[in-house]
């Protein structure tokens, strides 16, 4: 959503900027070929100017009439026509994609006439999928959820390995997990629990905060309505983040596993 690749309109507009035009007196002795500006040069210049411009979700970098880089609302979002890519917000509004939601926020911030939902400014994405009644997580469902989650993580880790979509450093975990599963080891999914925490802990501080958990929750919530209550339950000290110890305790790891977890994820 933050692509800085210029489209034809931007390149054409850039060609007309005063700073890109050469004065008549300067070109009389210069061959025509030397005065031509190639598309590659324009694109490189565009990208150089936008490289240091940080745009928010729903925005893209473009050049204004003075040739300076600035952020503008995305003009178009793809419509994948796939309900799995829809998003439901906290205010129970369904958007075709997260791009469409962030685009709406951008329009509303700029008081653009295309802003049709002013509440989008304070709204946030709740989960991926069309808005629906997810139901209440019962005590029994919450009790058995760790087993479902650990099994699911084990299958996901192995699938990513088969598809070659897994970071090389995790291959040792997969190989060990496969041996454990073949030998009917009870906690064959242990390494998958370690892997998921490492993936979530982007700051490598042996804890996962709400921001780091957000996409994980959004992706699973429509399929597993107990995911948020479960994570809330794991946060035993109510500090709005889950430590490696809390994660391990919630998902059935022993002390040795949690010690290994802290060491492995920090490398």
Backbone bond lengths (Angstrom), bond angles and torsions (degrees), N, CA, C in turn:
res aa  C-N    CA-C-N  psi(-1)  N-CA   C-N-CA  omega(-1)  CA-C   N-CA-C  phi
1 X - - - 1.451 - - 1.524 112.03 -
2 X 1.339 116.83 -12.47 1.451 119.39 -178.88 1.519 110.78 -111.15
3 X 1.331 116.76 26.79 1.452 120.59 -177.89 1.517 110.68 -59.59
4 X 1.330 115.89 139.27 1.456 119.19 179.59 1.519 111.24 -110.11
5 X 1.327 116.99 14.60 1.456 119.88 177.52 1.524 109.08 -73.06
6 X 1.318 118.70 121.49 1.459 120.95 -175.36 1.519 112.56 -74.33
7 X 1.331 116.53 145.99 1.451 119.06 175.09 1.525 109.15 -93.11
8 X 1.329 116.63 178.99 1.463 121.14 -175.72 1.517 111.72 -59.42
9 X 1.337 116.48 -39.20 1.461 120.63 -179.11 1.526 111.15 -62.19
10 X 1.330 116.54 -43.27 1.463 120.34 -179.05 1.520 110.81 -64.92
11 X 1.348 117.09 -42.92 1.464 120.49 179.41 1.526 110.37 -62.64
12 X 1.346 116.26 -44.36 1.463 120.17 179.85 1.519 110.76 -61.52
13 X 1.324 116.24 -41.32 1.459 121.01 179.78 1.527 110.25 -65.35
14 X 1.324 115.85 -39.60 1.459 120.90 -179.46 1.529 111.01 -65.35
15 X 1.332 117.42 -33.86 1.458 121.37 178.60 1.525 111.85 -62.28
16 X 1.329 116.31 -26.67 1.457 120.53 -176.59 1.520 113.42 -90.22
17 X 1.334 117.41 -3.61 1.456 119.76 -178.26 1.524 110.51 -68.29
18 X 1.343 117.40 139.57 1.465 121.01 -179.59 1.519 112.85 -54.39
19 X 1.336 117.26 -37.29 1.459 119.56 -174.75 1.520 112.26 -70.42
20 X 1.322 118.42 -13.81 1.460 120.32 -179.34 1.515 111.66 -98.71
21 X 1.333 116.98 -5.27 1.459 120.54 -177.72 1.521 109.86 -95.73
22 X 1.303 116.55 142.07 1.456 121.28 -178.70 1.520 109.55 -100.77
23 X 1.322 116.72 135.91 1.468 120.68 -179.39 1.520 110.56 -61.84
24 X 1.364 115.85 148.52 1.461 120.79 -177.03 1.524 111.54 -58.22
25 X 1.343 116.34 -38.47 1.464 119.86 -177.55 1.517 111.99 -67.36
26 X 1.344 116.15 -19.11 1.454 119.24 -176.39 1.520 112.39 -90.94
27 X 1.326 117.87 -12.79 1.452 119.26 -173.91 1.524 113.12 -107.47
28 X 1.330 118.57 -4.79 1.456 119.19 -173.52 1.523 113.06 -64.92
29 X 1.347 117.41 -28.26 1.453 119.79 -179.38 1.522 112.67 -106.47
30 X 1.333 116.12 10.17 1.464 120.22 -177.09 1.518 109.36 -107.80
31 X 1.320 118.39 130.62 1.466 121.10 178.87 1.522 110.50 -58.22
32 X 1.335 115.49 149.15 1.463 120.06 -179.38 1.522 112.11 -56.21
33 X 1.340 116.65 -39.50 1.462 119.79 -177.32 1.526 111.36 -60.69
34 X 1.319 116.48 -36.28 1.462 119.86 -177.12 1.513 111.99 -73.25
35 X 1.333 117.43 -21.93 1.464 119.94 -177.15 1.522 112.53 -91.09
36 X 1.319 115.94 -4.91 1.462 119.14 -179.34 1.527 110.55 -78.18
37 X 1.311 115.26 139.58 1.465 120.77 175.90 1.521 107.40 -106.37
38 X 1.299 116.48 118.45 1.464 119.97 -177.37 1.515 111.21 -77.87
39 X 1.314 114.19 158.39 1.462 119.51 177.05 1.522 111.21 -60.01
40 X 1.342 116.30 -37.20 1.463 119.54 179.74 1.522 110.86 -61.81
41 X 1.329 116.47 -40.82 1.459 120.02 178.98 1.524 110.95 -64.62
42 X 1.331 115.03 -40.98 1.463 119.53 179.27 1.521 111.02 -63.21
43 X 1.318 115.06 -44.42 1.459 119.44 -179.15 1.526 110.45 -64.14
44 X 1.332 116.50 -43.04 1.465 119.94 179.38 1.522 111.02 -62.89
45 X 1.343 116.30 -42.28 1.457 120.43 179.25 1.521 110.21 -64.21
46 X 1.331 115.21 -42.63 1.462 120.95 178.58 1.525 110.38 -58.86
47 X 1.329 115.97 -48.06 1.457 120.42 -177.56 1.523 111.29 -67.37
48 X 1.336 116.97 -36.00 1.464 120.05 177.61 1.521 110.45 -62.03
49 X 1.324 116.61 -43.17 1.464 120.43 -178.00 1.522 111.60 -69.67
50 X 1.326 116.21 -32.29 1.464 119.85 -177.69 1.528 112.82 -87.75
51 X 1.332 116.81 -12.39 1.466 120.08 -174.44 1.522 112.58 -57.87
52 X 1.317 117.40 -36.20 1.464 120.70 -176.93 1.526 112.72 -97.00
53 X 1.325 116.30 5.72 1.465 120.40 179.90 1.520 109.61 -98.34
54 X 1.308 116.87 114.16 1.462 121.92 -178.63 1.525 109.88 -94.59
55 X 1.311 115.69 114.16 1.463 120.46 179.81 1.523 110.50 -101.51
56 X 1.307 115.81 152.66 1.455 121.14 179.76 1.522 110.19 -81.97
57 X 1.336 116.11 168.00 1.456 119.90 174.32 1.526 108.58 -57.21
58 X 1.330 116.39 137.45 1.456 120.55 -178.52 1.512 113.41 90.09
59 X 1.337 116.41 0.29 1.460 121.40 -179.77 1.524 110.18 -122.53
60 X 1.316 115.61 162.53 1.454 121.66 174.70 1.521 108.43 -141.18
61 X 1.307 116.49 156.41 1.464 120.62 -179.39 1.527 110.18 -85.90
62 X 1.335 116.37 137.86 1.457 121.38 174.78 1.528 108.15 -147.50
63 X 1.316 116.55 170.11 1.459 121.06 179.64 1.519 109.56 -99.24
64 X 1.333 116.04 134.45 1.459 119.26 177.85 1.528 110.06 -83.55
65 X 1.315 117.17 -174.23 1.464 120.92 -174.59 1.523 112.87 -65.57
66 X 1.344 115.87 -19.05 1.465 119.63 178.12 1.525 112.42 -93.13
67 X 1.329 115.87 1.38 1.456 119.65 179.64 1.512 114.09 84.79
68 X 1.336 116.85 9.68 1.462 120.69 179.28 1.527 110.12 -92.20
69 X 1.323 115.14 146.67 1.466 119.94 179.14 1.522 109.94 -76.64
70 X 1.315 116.25 136.82 1.458 121.25 176.12 1.521 109.27 -151.22
71 X 1.318 116.03 161.51 1.460 120.89 -179.41 1.526 110.10 -91.52
72 X 1.314 115.30 139.72 1.461 121.49 177.56 1.523 108.37 -135.89
73 X 1.323 116.01 154.51 1.468 119.79 178.69 1.526 109.95 -63.42
74 X 1.309 116.11 142.00 1.460 120.28 175.21 1.523 109.54 -57.46
75 X 1.310 116.26 137.16 1.462 119.64 -179.27 1.518 111.95 -83.82
76 X 1.331 116.74 -23.89 1.459 119.03 -176.21 1.523 110.81 -154.14
77 X 1.319 116.29 141.55 1.463 122.64 173.16 1.521 108.24 -116.85
78 X 1.303 116.44 143.39 1.460 119.78 178.19 1.524 110.21 -67.34
79 X 1.312 116.05 145.45 1.463 121.72 175.89 1.525 107.73 -108.87
80 X 1.335 117.68 95.10 1.469 120.52 -175.33 1.522 114.03 -74.42
81 X 1.338 116.57 -11.03 1.469 121.52 -178.51 1.531 110.95 52.93
82 X 1.299 115.25 43.12 1.461 121.96 -179.98 1.527 107.55 -132.93
83 X 1.320 116.96 114.77 1.462 120.69 -175.37 1.522 112.66 -61.10
84 X 1.325 116.91 -23.74 1.462 119.46 -179.56 1.524 111.76 -67.40
85 X 1.332 117.00 -20.71 1.459 121.12 -179.86 1.524 112.33 -96.91
86 X 1.333 116.53 -2.48 1.458 119.29 174.35 1.526 109.31 -68.62
87 X 1.323 116.51 160.66 1.460 120.00 175.96 1.518 109.42 -129.34
88 X 1.315 114.74 144.41 1.462 121.39 175.52 1.521 107.45 -112.39
89 X 1.317 116.93 130.50 1.459 120.61 -177.62 1.528 110.83 -93.89
90 X 1.317 114.96 171.90 1.465 120.81 179.96 1.526 111.65 -61.61
91 X 1.339 116.63 -26.10 1.467 120.10 179.60 1.528 111.67 -89.84
92 X 1.336 116.06 12.15 1.467 122.77 176.21 1.527 112.84 67.50
93 X 1.327 116.36 36.90 1.459 121.91 175.50 1.527 108.74 -106.40
94 X 1.333 116.23 132.95 1.462 120.95 179.00 1.526 110.12 -97.09
95 X 1.330 115.78 131.34 1.468 122.20 174.89 1.528 108.17 -118.00
96 X 1.324 115.90 149.41 1.464 120.59 -177.84 1.521 112.07 -58.97
97 X 1.335 116.70 -40.30 1.466 122.54 177.07 1.522 108.76 -147.17
98 X 1.324 116.40 168.20 1.460 119.11 174.89 1.528 110.22 -65.34
99 X 1.335 116.76 -29.70 1.462 120.96 176.64 1.524 110.33 -58.62
100 X 1.323 116.75 -44.31 1.464 121.07 -179.08 1.528 111.02 -63.30
101 X 1.327 116.41 -37.64 1.467 120.39 178.65 1.526 110.90 -65.44
102 X 1.334 116.62 -48.46 1.464 120.02 -179.09 1.527 111.49 -67.31
103 X 1.321 116.49 -32.08 1.461 120.59 175.60 1.530 110.00 -63.33
104 X 1.327 116.79 -42.69 1.463 121.22 178.17 1.527 110.42 -62.45
105 X 1.323 117.15 -41.56 1.461 120.24 177.27 1.526 110.82 -60.02
106 X 1.330 116.03 -41.51 1.464 120.63 179.77 1.524 110.58 -62.95
107 X 1.319 117.27 -46.78 1.462 120.56 179.11 1.526 110.95 -59.09
108 X 1.319 116.09 -41.38 1.464 119.61 -177.65 1.528 111.74 -70.82
109 X 1.329 117.19 -36.23 1.466 120.17 176.82 1.522 110.76 -61.53
110 X 1.336 115.62 -36.08 1.465 120.70 -176.44 1.529 112.80 -94.17
111 X 1.338 115.43 6.69 1.467 121.37 -179.96 1.530 111.44 55.25
112 X 1.308 115.05 39.65 1.462 122.16 177.77 1.528 109.08 -75.71
113 X 1.325 116.54 145.16 1.469 120.41 -178.66 1.524 112.38 -63.96
114 X 1.329 117.02 -17.26 1.466 120.10 178.58 1.526 112.72 -79.10
115 X 1.316 116.66 -5.51 1.467 120.69 176.25 1.524 108.84 -73.11
116 X 1.321 116.66 109.76 1.466 121.20 -178.66 1.526 112.47 -109.37
117 X 1.335 116.69 -4.54 1.467 120.52 179.57 1.524 108.93 -136.41
118 X 1.308 116.10 87.37 1.457 120.45 -177.73 1.525 112.29 -59.01
119 X 1.342 116.36 -27.63 1.462 119.83 -179.18 1.525 112.41 -66.86
120 X 1.338 116.60 -12.61 1.466 120.18 179.20 1.527 111.29 -61.62
121 X 1.327 116.87 -26.21 1.467 120.84 -178.74 1.520 112.39 -59.99
122 X 1.313 116.75 -34.95 1.469 120.61 -178.33 1.522 112.00 -108.68
123 X 1.323 116.06 4.62 1.463 120.75 -178.01 1.528 110.18 -86.86
124 X 1.318 117.13 160.37 1.464 122.63 175.76 1.526 109.16 -138.80
125 X 1.318 115.78 158.86 1.463 120.27 178.12 1.525 109.22 -74.45
126 X 1.324 115.36 130.83 1.463 120.60 179.19 1.524 110.79 -93.75
127 X 1.340 116.24 -48.74 1.461 119.41 179.00 1.522 110.29 -161.20
128 X 1.336 115.27 163.85 1.458 121.38 177.02 1.523 109.26 -83.71
129 X 1.333 115.91 137.00 1.455 121.46 -177.78 1.517 110.48 119.61
130 X 1.322 116.09 164.42 1.459 121.12 178.02 1.525 109.98 -66.27
131 X 1.325 117.14 143.61 1.465 120.56 178.49 1.527 109.85 -59.76
132 X 1.303 115.38 135.98 1.462 120.97 -178.29 1.520 109.72 -159.42
133 X 1.304 115.74 169.07 1.458 120.85 177.02 1.526 108.36 -80.40
134 X 1.322 116.62 109.62 1.462 120.47 -175.46 1.525 113.07 -84.25
135 X 1.296 116.50 -12.26 1.456 119.02 179.93 1.522 112.27 82.10
136 X 1.300 115.65 171.10 1.465 122.11 -178.67 1.524 109.32 -102.42
137 X 1.310 115.70 136.64 1.464 120.86 178.28 1.532 108.90 -76.41
138 X 1.316 116.81 116.48 1.462 120.83 -178.79 1.529 110.64 -79.08
139 X 1.313 116.49 166.33 1.466 120.90 179.39 1.523 110.90 -60.90
140 X 1.325 116.59 -39.62 1.461 119.99 179.98 1.529 110.51 -66.01
141 X 1.335 116.95 -43.88 1.464 120.86 179.30 1.524 110.86 -61.66
142 X 1.321 116.09 -40.05 1.463 120.40 179.29 1.529 110.78 -66.78
143 X 1.316 115.91 -34.77 1.463 120.97 -179.04 1.527 111.84 -67.59
144 X 1.337 116.88 -39.49 1.473 120.03 -176.99 1.532 112.10 -92.12
145 X 1.318 116.88 -5.04 1.462 119.83 -176.66 1.528 113.58 -59.55
146 X 1.340 120.29 -43.11 1.475 119.50 -179.58 1.522 113.26 -54.71
147 X 1.326 117.31 -39.17 1.464 120.06 -179.82 1.524 110.59 -65.64
148 X 1.335 116.63 -42.78 1.464 120.00 178.46 1.526 110.61 -63.63
149 X 1.316 115.76 -41.11 1.457 119.86 -176.43 1.526 111.69 -68.79
150 X 1.327 117.65 -42.55 1.465 119.78 -179.22 1.531 111.18 -65.77
151 X 1.325 116.72 -39.58 1.467 120.11 177.77 1.524 110.45 -64.50
152 X 1.324 115.38 -43.23 1.466 120.77 179.48 1.526 110.99 -62.49
153 X 1.332 117.28 -44.55 1.466 120.75 179.33 1.528 110.97 -61.98
154 X 1.335 116.14 -38.43 1.462 120.00 178.66 1.517 111.98 -61.72
155 X 1.330 116.43 -42.58 1.464 120.64 179.85 1.529 111.12 -69.42
156 X 1.324 116.46 -38.76 1.469 120.47 179.66 1.527 110.74 -64.23
157 X 1.320 116.91 -44.88 1.468 120.89 -179.78 1.524 110.52 -59.00
158 X 1.320 116.98 -45.05 1.463 120.68 -178.81 1.530 111.08 -67.06
159 X 1.324 116.62 -39.05 1.468 120.81 179.59 1.524 111.18 -63.85
160 X 1.324 116.93 -42.60 1.466 120.61 178.52 1.524 110.93 -63.33
161 X 1.319 116.14 -36.20 1.464 120.69 178.27 1.528 110.52 -65.00
162 X 1.323 116.62 -45.04 1.468 121.65 179.88 1.526 110.64 -62.88
163 X 1.325 116.28 -38.50 1.468 121.00 -179.17 1.528 112.72 -81.00
164 X 1.335 116.16 -1.30 1.472 121.89 -178.44 1.530 111.75 60.92
165 X 1.322 115.77 35.91 1.460 121.75 178.05 1.527 111.58 -108.14
166 X 1.321 116.05 19.35 1.457 120.99 -174.74 1.521 110.32 -112.39
167 X 1.322 115.88 138.82 1.461 120.95 176.17 1.530 108.95 -58.39
168 X 1.315 116.31 138.41 1.467 121.65 -174.98 1.526 113.10 -57.08
169 X 1.333 116.96 -30.67 1.468 118.99 -176.48 1.528 112.43 -67.28
170 X 1.355 116.67 -16.68 1.462 119.92 -179.06 1.528 112.89 -91.82
171 X 1.318 117.53 -5.51 1.463 119.90 -176.53 1.523 111.93 -60.90
172 X 1.326 116.83 -35.69 1.462 120.08 178.92 1.527 110.51 -63.07
173 X 1.333 116.90 -34.01 1.462 120.59 177.90 1.527 110.84 -67.94
174 X 1.334 116.23 -39.75 1.466 120.45 -179.52 1.525 110.55 -65.76
175 X 1.321 116.25 -46.95 1.469 119.98 -178.67 1.525 111.38 -60.49
176 X 1.319 115.94 -41.20 1.466 119.46 178.79 1.528 110.71 -68.08
177 X 1.341 116.51 -40.05 1.465 120.62 -179.94 1.527 111.00 -63.48
178 X 1.317 117.04 -38.39 1.467 120.60 179.00 1.525 111.09 -64.24
179 X 1.321 116.33 -41.08 1.467 120.22 178.16 1.527 110.44 -64.77
180 X 1.324 115.92 -40.76 1.464 120.50 179.96 1.528 110.82 -64.40
181 X 1.334 116.18 -39.22 1.464 119.94 -179.16 1.525 110.95 -68.89
182 X 1.333 116.73 -40.58 1.467 121.03 179.37 1.526 111.76 -64.51
183 X 1.325 115.81 -32.29 1.468 119.76 -179.71 1.529 112.21 -90.84
184 X 1.354 115.18 10.74 1.470 121.77 178.24 1.529 113.10 59.49
185 X 1.324 115.83 33.51 1.464 119.84 174.76 1.523 108.79 -65.29
186 X 1.314 116.40 133.55 1.465 120.74 -173.78 1.528 112.27 -57.81
187 X 1.324 116.11 -45.26 1.466 119.34 -177.06 1.532 111.09 -102.41
188 X 1.331 116.61 52.30 1.461 120.87 179.86 1.528 111.95 -62.75
189 X 1.331 116.20 -20.69 1.464 122.13 -177.65 1.531 112.60 -84.49
190 X 1.338 117.03 -1.37 1.470 121.06 -174.90 1.527 112.88 -51.19
191 X 1.330 116.08 -47.14 1.465 119.60 -176.21 1.524 112.50 -65.18
192 X 1.331 116.12 -29.22 1.465 119.42 177.94 1.525 110.42 -68.86
193 X 1.323 116.63 -34.78 1.467 121.08 177.11 1.531 109.71 -66.84
194 X 1.333 116.19 -39.66 1.465 120.79 176.57 1.529 110.24 -63.52
195 X 1.329 115.25 -46.37 1.471 121.18 -178.79 1.524 111.74 -59.20
196 X 1.320 117.14 -46.47 1.466 119.75 -176.29 1.527 111.32 -63.74
197 X 1.326 116.84 -38.73 1.464 118.51 178.93 1.529 110.37 -64.85
198 X 1.328 116.68 -42.89 1.468 120.18 178.49 1.523 110.75 -59.38
199 X 1.332 116.52 -40.19 1.461 120.93 -179.82 1.528 111.68 -67.52
200 X 1.318 116.47 -36.34 1.462 120.34 -178.77 1.527 112.17 -76.07
201 X 1.323 116.42 -33.62 1.466 121.17 -175.65 1.533 110.56 -81.57
202 X 1.320 116.32 76.17 1.464 121.51 -176.60 1.526 112.60 -68.56
203 X 1.328 117.28 -25.61 1.470 120.39 -177.97 1.529 112.13 -91.12
204 X 1.331 117.09 -3.63 1.469 122.75 177.86 1.533 112.53 53.77
205 X 1.330 115.69 43.93 1.463 119.86 178.42 1.527 111.76 -112.87
206 X 1.341 115.90 19.12 1.467 122.28 179.38 1.526 112.91 59.89
207 X 1.322 115.48 31.97 1.459 120.63 173.20 1.523 108.09 -155.62
208 X 1.316 115.47 156.89 1.461 121.14 179.80 1.518 108.18 -121.82
209 X 1.333 116.80 117.61 1.461 119.86 -178.11 1.524 111.12 -89.05
210 X 1.319 115.47 176.90 1.466 120.39 -176.34 1.521 112.55 -60.52
211 X 1.326 116.19 -36.81 1.463 119.60 -179.92 1.525 110.95 -65.88
212 X 1.332 116.15 -41.10 1.462 120.18 179.50 1.525 111.53 -69.01
213 X 1.321 116.68 -28.90 1.463 121.13 -179.98 1.525 113.14 -82.62
214 X 1.333 116.41 -17.92 1.463 121.02 -169.82 1.526 113.39 -54.07
215 X 1.338 117.75 -53.21 1.468 119.08 -176.41 1.523 111.47 -67.57
216 X 1.322 116.37 -34.91 1.460 121.20 177.00 1.527 109.94 -59.16
217 X 1.325 115.85 -46.62 1.467 121.05 -179.55 1.525 110.70 -67.42
218 X 1.331 116.50 -45.21 1.465 120.23 -178.12 1.522 111.87 -60.00
219 X 1.323 116.35 -36.86 1.464 120.38 -177.57 1.519 112.31 -72.63
220 X 1.330 116.27 -29.27 1.465 119.95 -173.72 1.523 114.91 -101.07
221 X 1.312 117.15 -21.50 1.464 120.60 -167.06 1.522 113.62 -57.93
222 X 1.335 117.75 -40.22 1.459 119.76 -178.11 1.531 111.04 -69.83
223 X 1.332 117.39 -23.92 1.463 121.70 178.63 1.522 111.70 -92.78
224 X 1.326 115.63 -34.78 1.464 121.32 -177.91 1.525 108.66 -128.19
225 X 1.316 116.41 92.17 1.462 119.28 -175.45 1.528 112.71 -70.43
226 X 1.333 117.01 -6.06 1.467 120.14 178.09 1.531 112.67 -92.54
227 X 1.332 118.08 -2.23 1.454 120.01 -173.48 1.525 112.71 -60.57
228 X 1.339 118.10 -45.30 1.464 119.63 -179.14 1.526 112.06 -69.41
229 X 1.345 119.41 -46.40 1.465 118.94 175.78 1.529 112.36 -58.71
230 X 1.326 116.39 -36.76 1.462 120.15 179.32 1.527 110.88 -63.87
231 X 1.330 117.37 -47.32 1.461 120.79 -179.72 1.527 111.24 -65.84
232 X 1.326 116.65 -36.27 1.469 120.23 175.88 1.528 110.00 -62.22
233 X 1.327 115.15 -39.05 1.465 121.05 179.23 1.534 110.75 -66.13
234 X 1.334 116.52 -34.60 1.471 120.75 -179.95 1.529 111.89 -68.00
235 X 1.320 116.67 -31.13 1.468 121.53 -178.17 1.525 109.32 -78.10
236 X 1.321 115.89 76.27 1.467 121.12 -171.89 1.524 114.03 -67.49
237 X 1.340 117.85 -26.84 1.466 119.09 -179.98 1.532 112.46 -97.82
238 X 1.338 116.21 5.45 1.470 122.10 174.82 1.531 113.67 53.74
239 X 1.336 115.92 42.07 1.467 118.81 178.85 1.530 112.02 -102.56
240 X 1.339 115.98 15.33 1.472 122.83 177.62 1.525 113.60 63.72
241 X 1.301 116.40 27.29 1.455 121.50 171.13 1.525 108.37 -154.60
242 X 1.316 115.57 157.54 1.461 120.66 -177.63 1.520 108.66 -113.46
243 X 1.313 116.01 117.95 1.463 120.78 179.58 1.525 109.18 -76.70
244 X 1.330 116.16 166.95 1.467 119.78 178.42 1.528 110.33 -62.33
245 X 1.333 117.17 -34.69 1.468 120.20 178.03 1.526 110.90 -66.95
246 X 1.334 116.64 -42.46 1.467 120.39 179.31 1.528 110.39 -65.40
247 X 1.330 116.50 -41.16 1.466 121.54 178.48 1.532 110.25 -61.48
248 X 1.324 115.85 -47.80 1.458 120.25 -178.91 1.512 112.53 -64.16
249 X 1.327 116.72 -42.93 1.468 120.79 179.86 1.520 110.72 -62.66
250 X 1.330 116.45 -42.70 1.465 121.34 -178.67 1.522 112.50 -63.58
251 X 1.334 115.90 -33.76 1.462 119.77 -174.15 1.525 113.13 -107.47
252 X 1.323 116.60 14.68 1.462 119.93 169.34 1.511 117.01 83.42
253 X 1.334 118.56 24.15 1.464 120.45 176.23 1.526 109.79 -84.64
254 X 1.336 116.25 150.98 1.464 118.82 176.04 1.533 109.53 -93.29
255 X 1.321 117.20 178.91 1.463 121.52 -174.16 1.527 112.50 -62.18
256 X 1.333 116.58 -39.46 1.470 119.58 179.31 1.531 110.82 -63.70
257 X 1.333 115.40 -39.95 1.469 119.98 178.05 1.523 110.53 -61.38
258 X 1.325 116.09 -42.73 1.464 120.19 -177.02 1.529 111.62 -70.23
259 X 1.329 116.41 -32.61 1.466 119.99 175.30 1.526 110.13 -65.38
260 X 1.335 115.27 -43.47 1.462 120.59 177.55 1.526 110.58 -63.66
261 X 1.328 115.73 -38.95 1.466 121.34 -179.91 1.525 111.05 -57.91
262 X 1.323 116.62 -47.88 1.465 120.74 -178.67 1.523 111.28 -61.70
263 X 1.326 116.09 -40.01 1.466 120.23 -178.46 1.521 111.44 -71.71
264 X 1.329 116.15 -45.33 1.460 121.07 -175.14 1.520 111.62 -65.94
265 X 1.317 117.12 -44.43 1.465 120.64 -176.04 1.522 112.73 -70.18
266 X 1.317 116.91 -25.87 1.464 119.96 -177.52 1.521 112.18 -82.01
267 X 1.338 117.15 -11.36 1.473 120.53 -179.46 1.523 111.04 -81.15
